[in-house]
Every structure is written in structure tokens, then in C-alpha cells.
Amino acid sequence: MKLERIEVQQLQMPLRFRFETSFGSTTIKDFLLISVHGEGAVGYGESVAMPTPFYNEETTETVWYMMEKFLIPKLFSQPIETPEDVDRLFAPIRRNNMAKSALEGAIWDLYSKQKGISLAKALGGTRSLIDVGISIGIEPTVGEVLQRVERALADGYKKIKVKIKPGFDVQVIQGIRERFGDSVPLMADANSAYTVKHLDIMKELDQYGLIMIEQPLAHDDIIDHAKLQAQLKTPICLDESIHNAEDARKAIELGSCGIINIKIGRVGGLTESKRIHDLCESHGIPVWCGGMVESGVGRAHNVAITSLPNFTIPGDTAASSRYWDLDIIEPGVELVAPGQLAVPEQPGIGYALNQQAVGKYAVRSASYRPAK
């Protein structure tokens, strides 16, 4: 794979609504779009780091810095035959997974396009359709959450994920169950907002037949999650605690969870996502693909990885039109049936970049070439 040029653009896309988690709220998606050019094709990737280091330690600015100073020079330093080579090339650099993932994802897209196959096929995907759910943020009132749940169910989404935090948790889940019944596929996402002192709240949530409680305890913990899981019948899902396959192995051996959320950016790329998928499959641990409010490029990568067989729980990849008035891909990622997305069969991610939209949202750009 001959890499001729790498472009990095900072985009700021306005969301259609305010999205709030226990970390805070946002109305603008600030992110980096990566374009890797080689031999007549272009591969696209997306950094899911936020402007602030609240989900993890990375930010939009640190990702740009790491790519410019360390990662892009490494990509140009030696020949790359396959995307797995990128993972090995980046291995000596610790963490900075979202920066690594953005570049690696673009290389995977470029590789797939050069081979004339879909990204899903290149990854070993087996599905042509995937079930998807929806993530509902923290709202000012329980009533507003119920309105969003009602719309999501009307759209046929296969899983309802509701963000919770101390003081806005049991009453939300109780309200959903009372309004819509026990058959609604429901889960709660805590984003590390609780401690072991909140055991009583976890046990209350345990009574509502949830698919899972996602990352209730500290972002770097697997020990206390194991203790908590032993006291709950609801599976705990780990998100922020899992950065690679080794973390997943340790969590599984300790009994810290019954489910793992794979976010491509959090674990450092599609190659590591595949490793975690395969490890979990061998241990009977189901996985699903979490979302980071991606643009269409990131959504397309999520769709591709979700086509692998052990993604048995609907992920967070909702339709583009839920979040954006104008996405940066065309066509947008949209439902083809209630709660289902089609896995593209075209080469690479299967979507074209909408250059007009990119130009509208771009606030900064830079281009990098190999040293001569």
C-alpha cells in the first residue's frame, strides 16, 4: 500500500438536539476527519475524541498533535502491506487509542477499496443486515425521556439505551417500564457515575429486567465490577474499562462483566476490535458496538465491524438523520427496515464523502506527505 498523502480536517457539526450524559452535554460535534490517499483511492477515518478529556484522556487537540508528531510519520516510515501492519507499527506508542484508530480506520477503508471489497468483508463480516438500537441522553425530566423512548419504539429500534446518573436513574427506568411494559429491550448506561456505595441503587435497577447495566463504576475498574456483578442478576457491561483484548481477558477471568461494549476508537482500531470480538466469542461473552455520536464516516465503520458474528446485541448506530440535518456522507446511514441497517457491499465503507458538507463544517485542515 503506497501512501501518497494524508489529510486531517477538523469539523464542527451541529447536532439536531442537545445530547447529555453524566459527563456533560453537547450541541456541537467537534472531531477530526482523516483522508488517506494512495494509488488512486482515498480511505476515510474519523476520530471520536471529544474537545474535553472527560470520556477518556484524549481530546481533539491531543489527537491532532499525536498524529502530526508521531503517528503519521510512522505510517510514512516503512512499507505497509495490510491494515494489521498499522497496528504493529503503532504498538510502541502507549494508549492514544482514538488517534491510532482514526488513522488505522482510514487505512482499512483504503485497503478495502484497493482490493475492491467491502470493509465488512475485509474484516470477516458475515451479515448483510444488522439490528441497531438507540441511545437516549439525560433529559430535564422523566417525561421527556419517555417521549424519546416512544419515538424510538415507533421507529422500530431493537434496543433502548438510557443514560443515567445519581439522582436520575431508578425513576427513569421505572417510568419506562410502567409506560411501555417489560418487553421493551432496555438497558441503562451509567458512564462510570457510581461507586460501590451506590449498591442499593444497583439492586433497585436489578429488578427491572434490563439487558445490562453499562459501566456503573469507575472508568478504570474491573475489580469492584466483579464484586458488584456477583450481587446482581443483570449482566454488567464494561465500556470505559476495556482498552484492548488484554483488558477484556482479565475482566472475563475475574467475572467483572457478562457483556462487553466494543467502541472502535476506545480500543485503538478495527484490528483490536476484531481481537476483542474473537476473544469474547471464544468465552461465550456477547459484544455490541457502542456509539460516540459519530458522523457518517464513523457510523459506516461501526456498521462494518457489527457485521461480525458475535455482535449479537443491537448497537448504538442509529440513523444519520437522527443526529444531523446534513451528514458528511451520501447517502446517509439510514434504516432500511424498522431497527435495521444494511451492510454496504460496495468497496470500502460503501459511502461517498459529501465534499460540500465537509467544506461547510471544516474549521481547520492540514496535509502531510512522505519525506523525499
C-alpha positions as CSV (number, residue, x, y, z in Angstrom):
1,M,0.0,0.0,0.0
2,K,1.6,3.2,-1.2
3,L,0.5,6.1,1.0
4,E,0.9,9.3,-1.0
5,R,-0.9,11.9,1.1
6,I,-2.8,12.2,4.4
7,E,-5.2,15.0,5.1
8,V,-6.6,15.9,8.5
9,Q,-9.6,18.2,8.8
10,Q,-11.3,19.5,12.0
11,L,-15.0,19.6,11.6
12,Q,-17.7,21.1,13.8
13,M,-21.2,19.7,13.1
14,P,-24.3,21.0,14.9
15,L,-26.4,18.2,16.4
16,R,-30.2,18.4,15.9
17,F,-30.7,18.3,19.7
18,R,-28.7,18.6,22.9
19,F,-27.2,15.3,24.0
20,E,-26.4,14.9,27.7
21,T,-24.6,12.1,29.6
22,S,-23.2,12.1,33.1
23,F,-20.0,13.7,31.6
24,G,-22.0,16.8,30.4
25,S,-24.0,17.9,27.4
26,T,-23.1,18.9,23.8
27,T,-24.8,20.5,20.9
28,I,-21.8,20.6,18.5
29,K,-19.8,17.5,17.4
30,D,-16.2,18.6,17.2
31,F,-14.0,15.9,15.5
32,L,-11.2,15.1,13.1
33,L,-11.8,13.6,9.6
34,I,-8.9,11.7,8.1
35,S,-8.3,11.1,4.4
36,V,-5.6,8.8,3.3
37,H,-4.7,8.9,-0.4
38,G,-2.9,6.1,-2.2
39,E,-2.8,4.7,-5.8
40,G,-6.0,6.5,-7.0
41,A,-8.1,5.7,-4.0
42,V,-9.0,7.5,-0.7
43,G,-9.7,5.9,2.6
44,Y,-11.6,7.8,5.3
45,G,-11.4,7.6,9.1
46,E,-12.9,9.6,12.0
47,S,-11.5,10.5,15.4
48,V,-14.2,10.1,18.1
49,A,-12.2,12.1,20.7
50,M,-14.1,15.0,22.3
51,P,-12.9,18.5,22.8
52,T,-12.6,17.8,26.5
53,P,-10.9,14.8,28.3
54,F,-14.0,13.6,30.2
55,Y,-14.7,10.3,28.5
56,N,-11.0,9.4,28.3
57,E,-7.7,11.3,28.4
58,E,-7.8,12.2,24.7
59,T,-9.1,15.4,23.1
60,T,-9.5,16.7,19.6
61,E,-6.2,18.7,20.1
62,T,-4.2,15.9,21.5
63,V,-5.3,13.6,18.7
64,W,-4.1,16.1,16.1
65,Y,-0.8,16.5,17.9
66,M,-0.2,12.8,18.2
67,M,-1.0,12.2,14.6
68,E,1.2,15.0,13.3
69,K,4.2,14.4,15.6
70,F,4.3,10.6,15.9
71,L,1.7,8.5,14.1
72,I,1.7,10.0,10.6
73,P,5.5,10.0,10.4
74,K,5.4,6.3,11.5
75,L,3.0,5.5,8.7
76,F,5.3,7.1,6.2
77,S,8.4,5.4,7.7
78,Q,8.1,2.0,6.2
79,P,6.0,0.0,3.7
80,I,2.5,-1.1,4.8
81,E,1.1,-4.3,3.2
82,T,-2.1,-4.7,5.2
83,P,-4.0,-2.8,7.9
84,E,-2.7,-5.1,10.5
85,D,0.7,-3.7,9.9
86,V,-0.6,-0.3,11.2
87,D,-1.5,-1.9,14.5
88,R,2.0,-3.3,14.9
89,L,3.6,-0.1,13.8
90,F,1.7,1.9,16.4
91,A,2.2,-0.7,19.2
92,P,5.2,1.0,20.8
93,I,3.2,4.2,21.4
94,R,1.2,3.8,24.6
95,R,-2.5,4.5,24.6
96,N,-3.7,7.4,22.4
97,N,-6.1,4.9,21.1
98,M,-8.5,7.3,19.4
99,A,-5.7,8.9,17.5
100,K,-4.4,5.5,16.4
101,S,-7.9,4.3,15.5
102,A,-8.7,7.3,13.2
103,L,-5.7,6.6,11.0
104,E,-6.0,2.9,11.1
105,G,-9.7,3.1,10.1
106,A,-8.7,5.2,7.1
107,I,-6.1,2.6,6.1
108,W,-8.7,-0.2,6.4
109,D,-11.0,1.7,4.1
110,L,-8.2,2.4,1.6
111,Y,-7.1,-1.2,1.7
112,S,-10.7,-2.5,1.1
113,K,-11.2,-0.1,-1.8
114,Q,-7.9,-1.1,-3.4
115,K,-8.9,-4.8,-3.1
116,G,-12.4,-4.0,-4.5
117,I,-14.2,-5.4,-1.5
118,S,-16.4,-4.0,1.3
119,L,-14.9,-3.1,4.6
120,A,-17.2,-5.6,6.3
121,K,-15.9,-8.4,4.0
122,A,-12.3,-7.4,4.7
123,L,-13.0,-7.6,8.4
124,G,-14.6,-11.1,8.1
125,G,-18.2,-9.9,8.5
126,T,-21.0,-12.3,7.8
127,R,-24.2,-10.3,8.0
128,S,-26.0,-8.3,5.3
129,L,-28.3,-6.6,7.8
130,I,-27.6,-5.6,11.4
131,D,-30.0,-4.7,14.2
132,V,-29.5,-1.4,15.8
133,G,-30.6,0.4,18.9
134,I,-30.7,4.0,20.1
135,S,-29.1,5.9,22.9
136,I,-31.2,8.4,24.8
137,G,-29.4,11.1,26.8
138,I,-30.2,12.6,30.1
139,E,-33.2,14.9,29.8
140,P,-34.5,17.6,32.2
141,T,-37.5,15.4,33.2
142,V,-38.5,11.8,33.1
143,G,-41.4,12.8,30.9
144,E,-39.1,14.0,28.1
145,V,-37.2,10.7,28.3
146,L,-40.5,8.9,27.8
147,Q,-41.3,10.9,24.8
148,R,-37.9,10.0,23.2
149,V,-38.5,6.3,24.0
150,E,-41.9,6.4,22.4
151,R,-40.4,7.9,19.2
152,A,-37.6,5.3,19.2
153,L,-40.0,2.4,19.6
154,A,-42.2,3.8,16.8
155,D,-39.1,3.8,14.6
156,G,-38.5,0.1,15.4
157,Y,-35.2,0.4,17.2
158,K,-34.2,-3.0,18.7
159,K,-32.7,-1.8,21.9
160,I,-33.3,1.3,24.1
161,K,-30.3,2.6,25.9
162,V,-31.0,5.3,28.5
163,K,-28.2,7.4,30.2
164,I,-28.4,7.6,33.9
165,K,-26.6,9.4,36.8
166,P,-27.2,9.6,40.5
167,G,-30.5,11.3,41.1
168,F,-31.7,10.4,37.7
169,D,-31.8,6.7,37.5
170,V,-34.3,4.4,39.1
171,Q,-37.3,6.7,38.5
172,V,-36.3,6.8,34.8
173,I,-36.2,3.1,34.4
174,Q,-39.3,2.6,36.5
175,G,-41.2,5.2,34.3
176,I,-40.2,3.4,31.1
177,R,-41.3,0.0,32.4
178,E,-44.6,1.4,33.7
179,R,-45.4,3.2,30.5
180,F,-44.1,0.7,27.9
181,G,-44.0,-2.7,29.7
182,D,-41.4,-5.3,30.5
183,S,-41.0,-6.5,26.9
184,V,-39.1,-3.4,25.8
185,P,-35.4,-4.3,25.3
186,L,-34.0,-1.8,27.8
187,M,-30.6,-1.0,29.3
188,A,-29.0,1.7,31.5
189,D,-25.7,3.4,30.8
190,A,-24.0,5.0,33.8
191,N,-20.8,6.2,32.2
192,S,-18.9,5.5,35.5
193,A,-21.1,7.8,37.6
194,Y,-21.5,5.4,40.6
195,T,-19.4,3.9,43.3
196,V,-19.7,0.8,45.5
197,K,-21.6,3.0,47.9
198,H,-24.5,3.0,45.5
199,L,-25.1,-0.7,45.8
200,D,-28.7,-0.1,46.8
201,I,-29.4,1.8,43.6
202,M,-27.9,-1.0,41.5
203,K,-30.0,-3.6,43.3
204,E,-33.1,-1.5,42.6
205,L,-32.2,-1.3,38.9
206,D,-31.7,-5.1,39.1
207,Q,-35.4,-5.6,39.5
208,Y,-36.4,-4.2,36.1
209,G,-35.3,-6.9,33.7
210,L,-32.6,-4.8,32.0
211,I,-30.5,-6.3,29.2
212,M,-27.5,-4.8,31.0
213,I,-26.2,-2.0,33.2
214,E,-23.3,-0.4,31.4
215,Q,-20.1,0.7,33.2
216,P,-21.7,1.7,36.6
217,L,-18.3,2.0,38.4
218,A,-15.0,3.7,37.8
219,H,-13.7,4.1,34.2
220,D,-10.5,2.1,35.0
221,D,-12.0,-0.6,37.3
222,I,-12.5,-4.3,36.8
223,I,-12.1,-5.4,40.5
224,D,-15.1,-3.7,42.0
225,H,-17.2,-4.5,39.0
226,A,-16.5,-8.2,39.7
227,K,-17.8,-7.8,43.2
228,L,-20.8,-5.9,42.0
229,Q,-21.6,-8.5,39.3
230,A,-21.6,-11.2,41.9
231,Q,-24.5,-9.5,43.6
232,L,-26.6,-8.8,40.5
233,K,-28.6,-11.0,38.2
234,T,-28.5,-8.2,35.5
235,P,-25.3,-8.5,33.4
236,I,-22.8,-5.7,33.8
237,C,-21.4,-4.4,30.5
238,L,-17.9,-2.9,30.5
239,D,-17.1,0.1,28.3
240,E,-14.6,2.6,29.5
241,S,-12.6,-0.2,31.4
242,I,-11.7,-2.1,28.2
243,H,-8.9,-0.6,26.1
244,N,-7.6,-3.8,24.4
245,A,-8.0,-7.6,24.3
246,E,-5.8,-8.0,27.4
247,D,-8.2,-5.9,29.5
248,A,-11.1,-7.9,28.1
249,R,-9.3,-11.2,29.1
250,K,-8.7,-10.1,32.6
251,A,-12.3,-8.8,33.1
252,I,-13.7,-12.1,31.8
253,E,-11.4,-14.2,34.0
254,L,-12.4,-12.1,37.1
255,G,-16.1,-12.3,36.3
256,S,-16.3,-8.5,36.1
257,C,-19.0,-8.5,33.3
258,G,-21.3,-10.6,31.2
259,I,-21.2,-8.3,28.2
260,I,-18.5,-6.1,26.5
261,N,-19.1,-2.9,24.5
262,I,-16.6,-2.5,21.7
263,K,-16.0,1.0,20.6
264,I,-13.5,1.1,17.8
265,G,-11.9,4.4,18.9
266,R,-11.7,3.4,22.5
267,V,-9.7,0.2,21.8
268,G,-7.4,1.6,19.2
269,G,-8.9,0.5,15.9
270,L,-10.6,-2.2,13.9
271,T,-7.8,-4.7,14.3
272,E,-8.0,-4.6,18.1
273,S,-11.8,-4.6,17.9
274,K,-11.6,-7.9,15.9
275,R,-9.3,-9.4,18.6
276,I,-11.7,-8.5,21.4
277,H,-14.6,-9.9,19.3
278,D,-12.8,-13.2,18.8
279,L,-11.7,-13.5,22.5
280,C,-15.3,-12.8,23.7
281,E,-16.8,-15.2,21.2
282,S,-14.4,-18.0,22.5
283,H,-15.6,-17.3,26.1
284,G,-19.3,-17.0,25.3
285,I,-19.4,-13.3,26.1
286,P,-21.7,-11.3,23.7
287,V,-20.5,-8.0,22.4
288,W,-22.1,-4.9,20.8
289,C,-20.8,-1.8,19.1
290,G,-21.2,1.4,21.2
291,G,-21.5,4.8,19.6
292,M,-19.7,8.1,20.1
293,V,-22.1,10.4,18.2
294,E,-20.2,9.7,15.0
295,S,-20.6,11.4,11.7
296,G,-21.5,9.1,8.8
297,V,-17.8,8.1,8.3
298,G,-17.6,6.7,11.9
299,R,-21.1,5.2,11.6
300,A,-20.0,3.3,8.4
301,H,-17.0,1.8,10.3
302,N,-19.4,0.8,13.1
303,V,-21.7,-0.9,10.7
304,A,-18.8,-2.8,9.1
305,I,-17.5,-4.2,12.4
306,T,-21.0,-5.0,13.6
307,S,-21.3,-7.5,10.7
308,L,-19.1,-9.9,12.6
309,P,-20.9,-12.9,14.1
310,N,-20.5,-12.3,17.8
311,F,-22.1,-8.8,17.7
312,T,-25.4,-10.4,18.9
313,I,-26.7,-7.3,20.8
314,P,-28.0,-4.3,18.8
315,G,-25.5,-1.5,18.9
316,D,-25.8,2.3,19.1
317,T,-25.5,3.1,15.4
318,A,-28.8,4.9,14.9
319,A,-29.7,6.6,11.6
320,S,-27.7,9.7,10.5
321,S,-30.9,11.7,10.3
322,R,-31.5,11.3,14.0
323,Y,-28.4,13.4,14.7
324,W,-27.7,15.5,11.6
325,D,-29.6,17.8,9.2
326,L,-26.8,17.2,6.8
327,D,-24.3,14.4,7.2
328,I,-20.8,14.3,5.5
329,I,-21.6,11.1,3.6
330,E,-24.1,10.5,0.8
331,P,-26.4,8.8,1.1
332,G,-26.7,9.0,4.9
333,V,-26.7,5.9,7.1
334,E,-30.5,5.2,7.3
335,L,-32.8,2.4,8.4
336,V,-33.8,0.0,5.6
337,A,-36.3,-1.7,7.8
338,P,-37.5,-0.9,11.4
339,G,-34.4,-1.0,13.6
340,Q,-32.2,-2.4,10.8
341,L,-29.3,-1.1,8.7
342,A,-27.9,-2.6,5.6
343,V,-24.2,-3.6,5.5
344,P,-22.8,-2.0,2.3
345,E,-21.5,-4.3,-0.4
346,Q,-19.6,-1.6,-2.3
347,P,-15.8,-1.3,-1.8
348,G,-14.6,0.2,1.4
349,I,-17.1,1.9,3.8
350,G,-19.6,1.9,1.0
351,Y,-20.5,5.6,1.2
352,A,-19.2,8.7,-0.8
353,L,-17.9,11.8,1.0
354,N,-20.2,14.8,0.6
355,Q,-17.4,17.4,-0.1
356,Q,-19.9,20.3,0.1
357,A,-20.9,19.3,3.6
358,V,-17.3,18.8,4.7
359,G,-16.5,22.2,3.4
360,K,-19.4,23.7,5.3
361,Y,-18.3,22.2,8.6
362,A,-14.5,22.4,8.3
363,V,-12.6,24.9,10.5
364,R,-9.1,23.7,10.0
365,S,-7.1,21.4,7.8
366,A,-3.6,20.2,7.0
367,S,-1.9,17.9,4.5
368,Y,1.0,15.6,5.1
369,R,3.3,13.8,2.6
370,P,6.2,11.3,2.9
371,A,9.6,13.0,3.2
372,K,11.6,12.8,0.0
